[in-house]
Amino acid sequence: MKNSQYRIIAVILSVFMLAGLCACRDLPSPKRTPSAASSPASSQDAGSSISVGQPAETSDGPGSEGGANGVGGTDGASGADGMGGADGEAAGDPDTAGTHGIAGGPEGQEPPEPAYTLPSVAVRRIFVDLSAKEVVQGTYLEPKVVIHPADATDKTYTISSSDENVLRETYGRWIAVGGGAADLIVMAPNGVSGRVTVTVTLPVESISLGSEKITMARGERAKLALTVFPEGATGAQAVYTSDNEGVATVTKDGTIHAVGVGTASILCTVGVAEATCAVTVTVPVTGITLSTDKRLYKTGESGSITVSIAPDDATDKRFTVTIDGTAASLTGESAFSCSAGGEATITVSAANGVKERLAITIVDLVALADEIFRLTNIERGKAGLPPFSSGASLTKAAVVRAEEITRSFSHDRPNGSSCFTAFAESGVDYRMAGENIAMGQRTPDDAVRDWMNSPGHRAAILETGYGHLGAGVAMDADGRLYWTQAFTD
C-alpha cells in the first residue's frame, strides 16, 4: 500500500514538472527593443523578470523602472549603468537608448565590447640635425627631426628661426638668406624644444685695400683699409704677404712696417678675391738748414743761398727756392739780386713738404740819404733858415766819408788825412766846409734827432753860412748803419 502511494505521488510530481517546463517554453521572449518609458505596458507583455541588486521603484504605469545596476528591467524600463540602459538613461527612450548596455542593441545582436582608451605618452626630448651646419648664402636646409620617445602620442611640431635675416622659410622650405648665425628651433605642442645652430657665410666677390700705392718713411707703420664686397660677406680669412720683406713687412691684420729703402708689393687674398698695394719706402727729409752770405744787403748787391738737407742719406734731397717780396729776386737756384729796399723772405721747400724760411733786409742807402737831406731841411725851416741845396759832387764826398767811417769812426780819414781832403777829391769847391757823422741809428729820423740834440752838430745844421748839403749812408757787414752830413758854403 505504501509503495502504491509513493508511486502515485511520484507520478503527480512528474506531471507538475512537465507542465512547468511546457509553460516555460510557451512564454513569449522578453522584448529587447526599448519602448518609451512613459508608454504603459500590458500585463500580457510584461513576462517574467528577475532583478539582481537594488529593486526598482515602481512607476505609475504597468511597466517598472529598471533597478540600479540590475540585470534588466521589464519592457520599457532600464537600469542606470545597468545592462538594460546607457549611463542611467531610460532604455525605453529611443533617443537615449543605451549604447554600452547589453540590452541596448537591436534584437538578436551581441552587445559591443566596452571601449578602452590607452594612456597618452608625452614628448620628452627633440633632436634636430642637419647634414651641414656651416653653409653659404642661398643653401636650402633639410632639418632632420627625431621625437623621443618614439611612441609619443602627439608627434606634431613647428619650426621657427631665431633670426629671419639669416634663416627664413620660403614656400615651405628653409633657406640661408644672410650672413651670420641663427638657430632652427623645433617645438612640440607641450613646449619641449630642440634646436640646431647654422652659420651662414656670404661668398666674397671682391676686395679693396683703400689705396693701390703708398709712400712710407723708413720706420713708419701704416694699416691697410680692407673692404670686402658685398657688404657683410663672411667666412673667409684675409691673408697678407709681402714680396720684399727687406723693404716692408705686413702683419696678419694688414699693418705694414717700413723697414728699408726701396719698393715692395703687398698682396691680400680673401677667398678667391685678391688686391695689391705697391709700397715705396724712403728716408724722408727731416730738416733744412738755410743761410745767406749776410742778412742785410744794399740795393744793387747780389746774395747767395746755402741749403743743407738732413739727414744725409735722405732718399730725395730735391728742393725748391722762392723769394717773397719785391726787394729781391732769384738769379739762379742759389743766388739773388737786391733791387729795392725792404724785407724779403727766402723759402726752401723739400720734396716731402719740409720747409725752412729766412728773412733778409735790403737797405736802399740812396733813399736813406735822401731822407736825411729832407729831414735836415725841415729843421732848417723850423729855425727860419733857407733850405740847403744839393750837389752831385758834395753828395759823392758824403758817401765816400760814410764808407770810411765804417772802418774808422773819426773825422780823420783811415789814412790819417783830414776829412775835407775827400771833398777836394770828389771835385767840391768851397770856402768853408763842415761835417757831421753818426753811427748805429736805425733810421734817418733817429740820426737827425740825435744830431739836433747835440749842440755842436745842431750848430752845423743851422749855420747860416752853409748853403749846400751832401748826405751819405753806409752799412757794415753786421748791418750797422753809418750816417754823414757834408756842408759847404
C-alpha positions in Angstrom: 0.0 0.0 0.0 2.7 2.3 0.9 4.6 1.6 -2.3 1.5 2.3 -4.3 1.1 5.6 -2.5 4.7 6.6 -3.2 4.2 5.8 -6.9 1.1 7.9 -7.2 2.9 10.9 -5.5 5.9 10.5 -7.9 3.6 10.4 -10.9 1.8 13.5 -9.8 5.1 15.4 -9.2 6.3 14.3 -12.7 3.1 15.7 -14.2 3.6 19.0 -12.5 7.2 19.3 -13.6 6.3 18.5 -17.2 3.5 21.1 -17.0 6.1 23.7 -15.7 8.5 23.0 -18.5 5.9 23.4 -21.1 4.8 26.7 -19.5 8.4 27.9 -19.8 8.6 27.0 -23.4 5.4 28.6 -24.2 6.3 32.0 -22.6 6.9 34.8 -25.1 10.5 36.1 -25.3 11.2 39.3 -23.4 11.2 42.3 -25.8 14.8 43.8 -26.3 13.7 46.8 -28.2 13.1 49.5 -25.6 9.9 51.5 -25.7 9.2 54.9 -24.3 9.2 54.8 -20.6 6.0 56.7 -20.4 4.1 54.1 -22.5 2.2 51.7 -20.2 3.0 48.0 -20.8 0.2 45.4 -20.9 0.2 42.7 -18.3 0.4 40.1 -21.0 3.6 41.5 -22.4 5.3 42.1 -19.1 6.6 38.5 -18.9 8.7 37.2 -16.0 11.6 39.2 -14.7 14.4 38.6 -12.2 16.0 41.6 -10.6 19.6 41.3 -9.2 20.7 44.0 -6.9 18.7 47.0 -5.7 14.9 46.6 -6.6 13.5 49.1 -9.0 11.0 51.8 -8.0 7.5 51.2 -9.4 6.2 53.8 -11.8 2.6 54.8 -12.4 2.3 52.5 -15.5 2.2 48.8 -15.6 5.9 48.6 -16.5 8.5 49.4 -13.9 11.9 51.3 -13.9 15.0 49.1 -14.1 16.9 48.6 -10.9 20.2 50.4 -10.4 23.0 48.1 -11.5 20.2 45.5 -12.2 20.4 42.8 -14.8 17.4 44.0 -16.8 14.1 45.7 -16.5 10.7 44.9 -17.9 9.7 46.2 -21.3 10.0 50.0 -21.2 12.5 50.0 -18.3 16.2 50.1 -17.9 18.8 50.1 -15.1 21.1 53.1 -14.7 24.5 52.0 -15.7 22.9 48.5 -16.0 22.7 46.1 -18.8 19.4 47.5 -19.9 20.3 51.2 -20.4 23.2 53.6 -21.1 24.6 55.6 -18.2 21.4 55.5 -16.3 19.2 56.8 -19.1 15.8 55.1 -19.6 16.1 52.2 -22.0 12.6 52.7 -23.3 13.5 56.2 -24.7 14.5 55.7 -28.3 16.7 58.9 -28.3 18.6 57.8 -25.2 18.8 54.0 -25.7 22.0 52.6 -24.2 25.0 52.2 -26.3 27.1 50.5 -23.7 24.3 48.3 -22.1 23.8 44.7 -23.2 20.1 45.2 -23.8 20.6 48.4 -25.8 21.4 47.0 -29.2 19.0 45.7 -31.9 17.2 42.5 -31.1 19.4 39.5 -31.6 22.7 41.5 -31.9 25.6 40.8 -29.5 26.3 43.7 -27.2 29.6 45.7 -28.1 32.7 45.3 -26.1 33.4 48.2 -23.7 35.8 50.8 -25.3 39.4 51.0 -23.8 41.4 54.3 -24.0 45.2 54.0 -23.9 47.1 56.4 -21.6 48.8 59.4 -23.5 52.7 59.5 -23.9 54.2 62.9 -23.7 57.2 64.2 -25.8 60.2 64.5 -23.6 63.1 65.4 -26.0 63.5 66.6 -29.6 66.7 66.1 -31.6 67.4 68.3 -34.6 70.2 67.6 -37.1 71.5 68.9 -40.4 73.8 67.4 -43.0 75.9 70.7 -42.8 75.8 73.4 -40.1 78.1 75.8 -42.0 76.6 76.8 -45.3 76.8 79.6 -47.9 74.1 82.0 -48.7 71.3 80.5 -50.8 71.7 77.0 -49.4 68.4 75.1 -48.7 68.2 73.3 -45.4 66.6 70.0 -44.7 66.4 69.6 -40.9 66.0 66.0 -39.6 63.8 65.9 -36.5 63.7 62.9 -34.1 61.0 62.8 -31.4 61.7 61.0 -28.1 60.1 58.7 -27.0 59.2 57.1 -30.3 55.7 56.1 -29.0 54.8 59.7 -28.1 51.1 60.2 -28.5 51.4 63.6 -30.4 54.5 63.9 -32.6 53.5 67.1 -34.3 55.9 70.1 -34.1 56.6 73.6 -35.5 59.9 75.0 -36.8 61.0 78.6 -36.4 64.1 80.7 -36.9 65.9 82.8 -34.2 66.9 85.3 -36.9 65.0 85.5 -40.1 67.6 87.8 -41.6 69.8 84.7 -41.6 67.4 81.7 -41.9 63.9 82.1 -43.4 61.1 79.8 -44.6 60.2 80.2 -48.2 57.4 78.2 -49.8 57.7 75.5 -47.1 61.5 75.2 -47.3 64.2 76.7 -45.1 66.9 78.7 -46.9 70.0 80.6 -45.7 69.4 84.2 -46.8 72.0 86.3 -45.0 75.4 86.1 -43.3 75.7 85.3 -39.6 74.5 82.6 -37.2 70.9 81.6 -36.3 69.1 78.7 -34.8 66.4 76.5 -36.3 64.0 75.8 -33.4 61.7 72.8 -33.3 58.9 72.9 -30.7 56.3 70.3 -29.7 52.8 71.3 -28.6 53.8 70.6 -24.9 56.6 73.1 -25.1 59.5 70.7 -25.4 62.0 72.1 -28.0 65.2 71.2 -29.8 67.5 73.4 -31.9 70.4 73.4 -34.2 72.7 76.4 -34.9 73.5 77.2 -38.5 76.4 79.5 -39.6 75.8 81.2 -43.0 78.6 82.8 -44.9 78.3 85.2 -47.8 80.8 84.5 -50.6 83.4 87.2 -51.1 83.3 88.7 -54.6 86.0 91.3 -54.5 88.1 93.3 -52.0 89.8 96.7 -51.8 92.8 97.9 -49.7 91.9 101.5 -49.8 94.9 102.5 -51.9 96.8 100.9 -54.7 100.1 102.6 -53.7 101.5 104.4 -50.7 104.8 106.0 -49.8 106.2 105.5 -46.3 109.2 106.7 -44.4 111.6 104.2 -43.1 110.4 103.1 -39.6 106.8 104.1 -40.2 103.8 101.9 -39.9 100.5 102.0 -41.8 97.4 99.8 -41.8 95.7 98.8 -45.0 91.9 99.6 -45.0 90.4 96.3 -46.2 86.9 96.4 -47.6 85.1 93.3 -48.6 82.3 93.2 -51.2 79.4 92.6 -51.0 78.9 94.2 -47.6 78.5 91.6 -44.9 80.4 88.9 -46.8 81.9 86.5 -44.2 83.6 83.1 -43.8 86.9 83.8 -45.5 90.1 84.9 -43.6 92.3 87.7 -45.0 95.8 86.7 -45.8 98.6 89.3 -46.3 102.0 88.7 -47.9 105.0 90.9 -48.9 107.2 90.2 -51.9 110.1 92.1 -50.4 110.3 91.8 -46.6 113.6 93.7 -46.6 111.7 96.8 -47.6 108.2 96.2 -46.0 106.7 93.5 -43.8 103.0 93.0 -43.1 101.2 91.5 -40.1 98.0 89.4 -40.0 95.8 92.4 -39.6 97.2 94.3 -42.6 99.7 96.6 -40.8 102.7 97.4 -42.9 106.1 98.1 -41.3 108.6 100.0 -43.5 112.0 98.6 -42.7 114.2 99.5 -45.6 114.5 101.8 -48.6 113.0 100.5 -51.8 109.7 99.1 -53.1 107.6 96.1 -52.2 104.2 94.8 -53.2 101.7 93.8 -50.5 99.2 91.1 -51.6 95.9 90.4 -49.8 93.7 87.4 -50.5 90.2 86.7 -49.1 88.9 83.5 -50.5 89.3 83.8 -54.3 89.4 87.6 -54.2 92.7 89.5 -54.1 94.1 93.0 -54.2 97.6 94.5 -54.1 99.2 97.7 -52.8 102.6 99.0 -54.0 104.7 100.3 -51.2 107.6 102.7 -51.6 109.8 103.2 -48.5 112.0 106.3 -48.4 114.3 108.1 -46.0 112.5 111.4 -45.7 113.9 114.9 -45.3 113.5 115.8 -41.7 115.2 119.2 -41.7 116.7 122.0 -43.8 119.5 124.4 -42.9 119.3 127.7 -44.8 121.7 130.6 -44.8 122.8 133.6 -46.9 126.2 135.3 -47.1 124.7 138.1 -44.9 121.4 139.2 -43.5 121.5 142.9 -44.6 122.0 143.9 -48.2 122.3 147.2 -50.1 120.3 147.8 -53.2 122.2 146.7 -56.2 124.1 144.0 -54.3 123.8 140.2 -55.0 123.5 137.5 -52.5 124.0 133.7 -52.3 121.9 131.0 -50.6 123.3 127.9 -49.0 121.0 124.9 -48.3 121.8 121.8 -46.3 119.3 118.8 -46.3 119.1 116.4 -43.3 119.6 113.5 -42.9 122.5 112.9 -45.2 121.0 109.7 -46.5 117.6 111.2 -47.3 116.1 109.5 -50.3 115.0 112.6 -52.1 117.1 115.7 -51.5 115.5 117.8 -54.1 114.3 121.3 -53.0 113.0 124.5 -54.5 113.8 128.1 -53.5 111.4 131.0 -53.7 111.6 134.7 -52.6 108.6 136.6 -51.3 108.6 140.3 -51.8 109.8 142.8 -54.4 113.1 143.8 -52.8 115.0 140.8 -54.2 114.7 138.3 -57.0 116.3 135.0 -57.8 119.0 134.9 -60.4 119.6 131.1 -60.1 118.8 128.2 -57.8 121.0 129.7 -55.0 121.6 133.3 -56.0 119.6 136.5 -55.9 119.9 140.2 -56.5 118.7 143.2 -54.5 116.8 145.8 -56.4 114.9 147.8 -53.7 114.9 148.5 -50.0 112.8 146.4 -47.7 112.3 142.9 -46.4 112.4 139.7 -48.4 111.7 136.1 -47.3 113.6 133.2 -48.8 111.8 129.9 -48.6 113.4 126.4 -49.3 110.9 123.5 -49.7 111.9 119.9 -49.8 110.1 117.4 -51.9 108.3 115.8 -48.9 107.0 119.2 -47.8 109.5 120.1 -45.2 110.3 123.9 -45.4 112.7 126.4 -44.0 112.4 130.2 -44.2 114.9 133.1 -43.8 114.2 136.8 -43.8 116.7 139.3 -45.3 116.8 143.1 -45.2 117.7 145.1 -48.2 118.8 148.7 -47.5 118.4 151.4 -50.1 121.2 153.7 -48.9 120.4 156.3 -51.5 116.9 156.5 -50.3 118.1 156.8 -46.7 120.5 159.6 -47.7 117.6 161.4 -49.5 115.6 161.2 -46.3 118.4 162.7 -44.2 118.5 165.6 -46.7 114.7 166.1 -46.4 114.6 165.9 -42.6 117.6 168.3 -42.2 115.9 171.0 -44.3 112.8 170.6 -42.1 114.9 171.5 -39.1 116.3 174.5 -41.1 112.8 175.6 -41.8 111.8 175.4 -38.1 114.7 177.8 -37.4 113.6 180.2 -40.2 116.6 179.4 -42.4 116.5 178.7 -46.1 116.8 175.1 -47.1 120.1 173.5 -48.3 120.7 172.8 -51.9 122.3 169.6 -53.1 125.1 168.9 -55.5 126.3 165.7 -57.0 130.0 166.3 -56.1 129.2 167.1 -52.5 126.9 164.0 -52.2 129.7 161.9 -53.6 132.1 163.2 -50.9 129.5 162.4 -48.2 129.1 158.8 -49.4 132.9 158.3 -49.5 133.1 159.6 -45.9 130.2 157.3 -44.8 132.0 154.3 -46.2 135.3 155.4 -44.5 133.8 155.8 -41.0 132.6 152.2 -41.1 136.3 151.3 -40.8 137.4 154.3 -38.6 134.7 156.3 -36.9 136.6 159.7 -36.9 136.7 163.0 -38.8 140.1 161.8 -39.9 140.2 159.5 -42.9 141.5 156.0 -42.5 144.8 157.1 -44.0 145.1 159.8 -41.3 144.3 162.8 -43.5 141.6 165.3 -42.9 138.1 164.5 -43.9 138.0 167.6 -46.1 140.5 166.0 -48.5 137.7 163.8 -49.6 135.7 166.9 -50.6 138.6 168.0 -52.9 139.0 164.5 -54.3 135.3 164.5 -55.2 135.7 167.9 -57.1 134.0 170.0 -54.5 134.9 173.8 -54.4 134.3 175.5 -51.2 135.5 178.4 -49.0 134.1 176.9 -45.7 133.0 173.4 -45.0 131.8 171.2 -42.2 131.0 167.5 -41.4 128.5 165.7 -39.1 128.9 161.9 -38.6 126.8 159.3 -36.6 126.7 155.5 -36.3 124.2 152.9 -35.1 120.9 154.7 -35.7 118.4 152.5 -37.4 116.5 155.2 -39.3 117.1 158.7 -40.7 114.7 160.1 -38.1 116.9 158.7 -35.3 120.1 160.1 -36.9 118.7 163.7 -37.4 117.1 163.7 -33.9 120.5 162.7 -32.3 122.3 165.4 -34.2 119.8 168.1 -33.2 120.1 167.1 -29.6 123.9 167.6 -29.8 124.9 171.4 -29.6 127.9 171.1 -31.9 126.0 169.1 -34.6 123.0 171.3 -34.2 125.2 174.4 -34.9 126.4 172.9 -38.1 122.9 172.1 -39.3 121.7 175.7 -38.5 124.9 177.5 -39.7 123.7 180.4 -41.8 127.0 180.4 -43.8 126.3 176.9 -45.2 124.1 176.7 -48.3 124.8 173.2 -49.6 124.4 169.8 -48.1 125.5 166.3 -49.1 124.2 163.3 -47.2 125.7 159.8 -47.2 124.7 156.5 -45.6 126.8 153.3 -45.4 126.4 149.9 -43.8 129.0 147.5 -42.4 129.0 143.7 -42.5 126.9 143.4 -39.3 124.2 145.7 -40.8 125.1 148.7 -38.7 124.3 152.0 -40.4 126.7 155.0 -40.6 125.5 158.5 -41.4 127.3 161.6 -42.7 126.4 165.2 -43.5 128.8 167.3 -45.6 128.3 171.1 -45.5 129.8 173.8 -47.8 129.0 177.5 -48.4 
